Amino acid sequence: MMNVTVDGKEFFLDVRDVCPHCHQSTSLQVLQAVKSPVSNECAAVLLCRRCKRLVFADLLLLNKLLGTDDTKLIALYPNPKDLEIPAEMDLHYPTFYELYRQAHRAEEENLTEIVGAAYRKALETLVKTYLTEQFPADAPAISTELLGNSIARIEYPRIKALAKVAAWIGNDETHTFKKNPDLNVADMKNFMVALCHLILAEKVGDEAAELVARK
């Protein structure tokens, strides 16, 4: 819980405790807050304790709301954008999740020339980690082979198709000549989001099958 002091009074700060720069749960520190002289609007400067970057919050002070002093968030700068992929990916595939998060951050910074390659690295990590779980005995070969060869190992047709098309786009993003000029990074992300959901669904389905088998 964070509080902001304005005119000697403490208000609960209605800001999600996730930095819009690094997208990590963190303890945002309130550095300064200033109230408008003509309204209940308040501007607060926050500091992310992780990445050390500044966040700016535009707040409305709500006096004695339900018996407590509170604030309502009007806007946050930069505007936080949630990752499109399921949060559960951080639990099951943390390395992939971190790579995707960094690629997402590069995209927010408008680093358009490197974003595709960053998402492509995240994709390769996800595919190889997924396959290593499926075929642990083949882990050494999976870790060193080309991504296309790894994708060929995938048994579930829809997961294979999503990974293959996403890889086509990712490969285009790492070369000067594009074989698929009608596809772009936004398409790649759509395929990767669907891929994540299917992989998670398969994982949950496997767990359900094990429960059924034990009955």
Secondary structure, DSSP 8 states (H G I E B T S, - for coil): --EEEETTEEEE----SB-TTT--B---EEEEEEE-SSSSEEEEEEE-TTT--EEEEEEEEEEEETTEEEEEEEEEES-----SS-THHHHH-HHHHHHHHHHHHHHHTT-HHHHHHHHHHHHHHHHHHHHHHH-GGGHHHHHHS-HHHHHHH--SHHHHHHHHHHHHHHHHHTSSS-S-TT--HHHHHHHHHHHHHHHHHHHHHHHHHHHHHH-
